[in-house]
Structures are given as C-alpha cells and as structure tokens.
Amino acid sequence: MLGKVLMKLRKPRITATIWSSGKIICTGATSEEEAKFGARRLARSLQKLGFQVIFTDFKVVNVLAVCNMPFEIRLPEFTKNNRPHASYEPELHPAVCYRIKSLRATLQIFSTGSITVTGPNVKAVATAVEQIYPFVFESRKEIL
C-alpha cells in the first residue's frame, strides 16, 4: 500500500502531497510560475530535512479558473442548444457540465453566471472561456 504525507508552505501558499514513491503533487498555486517556485522551495525543505531530492520532470497537468458572467444563464435552454457537449442533471448537480474535447477542457456553468473551468494549461482555459461566451450569451436571462 502506498503512503502519503501532506506538507504545506506559507509562501507561496501551496499544499504538497508527497507519495512514498517519491512523486510530489503541488496544489493551490495561483500561477504556473508560483507552482514551480513552490515546488523548488518544497524540494529545498526536504533536502534540509536530510532527504536526497532531485528536482526533475516538473510539469503543470491541471489548471482551474473561475469567472463570472455579468448576467445569469438559463441552463435548460443552454443545454438544449448545445448538445452533445453540454449535459445537465439538476437532480444531481446544479451546473451544466460542458466539455470541449479539442482543448481537453471542462466547464461547470451555473445559473448565477459563475463558470468554473478546468484544463491542461492556462492557454486552454482562456480559450475555453472565449469559446463559451457566445453560447452562454445567447442563453442569458433577460433583466426585466
């Protein structure tokens, strides 16, 4: 069985999961540069504790972003207009799940206009927001 240890840094504010295999996963950074800086600081801390650490194979595998549209969204209409990319199960989850396979990005679109985007890198996340805007705009709630 594989064991793991959690280690937190204050500057930058990241949480690292250190696996018994030696693999380290860092979460919580606000940029790719901050993630790399935090991983280097973590490696240095482990070296100071007496572990033999070599900093190799650093890569960003997932980026999460949240954006807010200046309007609310009619989710049933949005889903109907954007099948098969969009799926909406209001009994299970309050958001529409919209997948863009070409970017490997997933968007969670809420009726409040809040959108959570997960993708492999910052560029894919930014492109996903640009691509989804016209679709959510046409399903916006009209202000009375």
N, C-alpha and C positions, 0 to 999 in steps of 0.2 A: 504494500500500500504506500502511495506517495504522500509525504507530509508537506506542509507548507507553513510559512511564518509570514505574518504581516508586519511591515515596517513603515512608519510614517515620517515624512520630513515636513518641517515647517516652512522652509524657504528653499525651493518653491514648494507649495502645498501639494504634495503627491502622496499616494499610498502605493506601496510596492508589495506584491505577493511574491515571496521567494520560495520556489519549489525545491524539493530535495534533489531533483535532477540538475539543479543549477540555473534553470531558466528563471528569469525575473520579469514580471509584468507590472508596469507602472500605469496608474490611472490617476486622473484628477488634474492633469496639467491643462493650462489654458491655451497653449500653442505648441507647435512641433519643437521649436527651439527650447521652450521651457521643459518639455518632456525629456529631451536629450540632456539638458543641463542637470535635471533632477536625477536621471539615470546615472550620470557621471558622479554626482555627489553621493549617490547611494553606493556605487562601486567603491568609491574612496572610503566611505564609512566602514564598509565590510572589510576592506584592506586593513584599516586601522584596528579592527577587531581581531586580526590575525588570519583571515581567510585569504586564500590565493584567488584573486579575482582578475580576470582579463576582460576588458570592455570590448566586445565584438558583436557583430550582427545586430546592431541597433536598427529597428525599423518601426515606423508607425503603421499599425494594422487597422485602426479604427478611429474615426473622428465623430464626435457628437456635437450637434449645434441646435440651438433653439431660436426661432424667430417668431415675431408676432406680426400678423397682417393687420392693417388699420381698419378691418371690417370683420364681421362674423361670417361663418360659412354654413350653407345649408348642406349638411352631409349626405342625406339620401339622394338629393339631386346630383351632387358632385360624384357620388359613387355610380349612379345610373349612367352619367355621361362619360365616365372614364373606366368602364370595364374593358378588359380583364385586369388592368393594372391596379385598380382600386378594389379593396374588399372592406365591408363594413358590417360588423356584427354587434349592434348596440347592446344586446343582452350580455355579451362577453367583455367588450372593451368600448370605452366612449369615443374612440377615434377611428378614422378611416386609415387603413394601412395601404400605402401607395408605394409600389416597387418600380424602380427604374433599373432594369437589368443591365443596360449598356453602361451605366455608371456604377453599378453594384451598390446603389443607394436605396435606403428605405426611409419613407417619411410617415410620421404619425400626424394626421391632420385633425385638429379638434375644432368643434363648432365655434369656440371663442375666437378663432383665428390664429391660435398658437400652433406652430408646426415644429416638431422635433425631427431632425434629420440625422441619420447615421450613414456613414460612408467610409470608404477606404482611405481617403485623404481630403484635405481642405478644399482642393480644386473641385473634386467630385461633389462635395457637399454644397459649395457655392453654385455650381452648375445646376444641381438638382433644384435649388430654391428658384433660380432663374427660370427653369423649365416649368415648374409647377405653378408659378404666379398667374399666368393667363388662365389656367384651368380653374384655380380657386376664385379668381376674379369674376369669372362668368357665373359662379355659384354663390356669390356673396349675398348676404341678407340686405335687403333694401332698408334704409333708415327712413322711418315714417316722419 
